[in-house]
Amino acid sequence: MTVVTSPVRATFLPFAKPDVDHREIKAVSDVIASGWLTTGPQVKQFEAEFAAFVGAKHAIAVNSATAAMHLALEASGLQAGDEVITTTMTFAATAEVVRYFNAKPVLVDIDPITLNIAPDQIEAAVTPRTKAIIPVHVAGQAADLDAIHQIAQRHGLIVIEDAAHALPTYYKNRLIGSISDFTTYSFYATKTLATGEGGMITTHDDAWADRCRVMSLHGISKDAWKRYTSEGSWYYEIVAPGYKYNMTDVAAAMGLVQLSKLDEMNRRRQQIAAQYDQAFGVHPALEIPRTHPDSTHPYHLYILRLNLAALSIDRNAFIQHLREANIGVSVHWIPLHMHPYYRETYGYTPEDFPVAYREYQRMISLPIYSAMSDQDVTDVITAVTQIANHFRV
Ligand SMILES: *Cc1c(COP(=O)(O)O)cnc(C)c1O
């Protein structure tokens, strides 16, 4: 491949990198020195501060968003043969958790502007077996929750928001986390709050919160960490065959520091997004993300779309040229219905969801994280602009 950019940078710019400084390192090393490594006081404090932050009645810390969604579906009473409607434009986790129950993930198409699940497609997919809807806030921008809740109310469905990208996101001036039956978060290494691995469930319902907590730790009927403290007792009861999804105090200590930095990290991503918007918004071959007036955009991802009619190369070649320029990028996502498992199990073809299929072919996620330097941002802008100019038709 011929190099079309002037040498942009000497070292590779990773697509994502956590924003970690001495504060996280101190918090984690204090926990290690304390001798208490697993679920304990740090987790309890993280849950309390997280619930207060998003305005939720309950927050249950777990070891991934996948676990969080699994527990939310379990607490909802999902059964084999039930159906759960979700978007094809999401990560593996959102639909696989439905399969854990031998239930059916019913995929639907997206809104072409926000890339979020299209409410009219949800309505068309509801059947007597539908039990829940899992909207995903793609890149962090809120899905059309009012329309989704209207459908849910009409048909008696549970709404579980996959908010892995949506921390913090305001939908109609309300912070995501207190709006639906359940909201689930990811603290995976690349997310806007990173603990390495981790997740959170928020809910307003006492019984659901209790069920999630019990099932997150072997189906044991009380806070197991109390068992090991001096106030605790040796007695416990197993009330269901639960899972092993608890968060460690090491992760929670990091989460507490990250939570205190959330606004600061968000501000930096807003700055970067504004620079990208300004640089790419005027280019005829590039389409910048558009923010819906109902939602803020925390820019967990900055999904640039190519105007393929204005370029002589496709998206894959564009990415290849960015790699040559030492810029790490990604694609969010290859729609679920295009993957072998979903194709073979449910007989999907790419054209079944034409909007997702079309947008997939022209999307590139650019690096956007608070640990990026001004030079990093300039380098991304330079490389993207040079490639777009070179292949413009
Ligand atoms: C990252 C992600 C998940 C999975 O999160 P884990 O914490 O890794 O389980 C689920 N849904 C979406 C939309 C994600 O981006």
The ligand as an ORCA input file, in Angstrom:
! r2SCAN-3c Opt
* xyz 0 1
  C     -18.426     -2.996     26.500
  C     -19.868     -3.283     26.222
  C     -20.557     -4.317     26.847
  C     -19.871     -5.367     27.682
  O     -19.243     -4.866     28.779
  P     -18.375     -5.847     29.707
  O     -18.179     -5.036     30.948
  O     -17.101     -6.114     28.972
  O     -19.168     -7.065     29.944
  C     -21.910     -4.455     26.630
  N     -22.568     -3.617     25.804
  C     -21.941     -2.618     25.171
  C     -22.734     -1.714     24.290
  C     -20.574     -2.440     25.334
  O     -19.941     -1.478     24.663
*
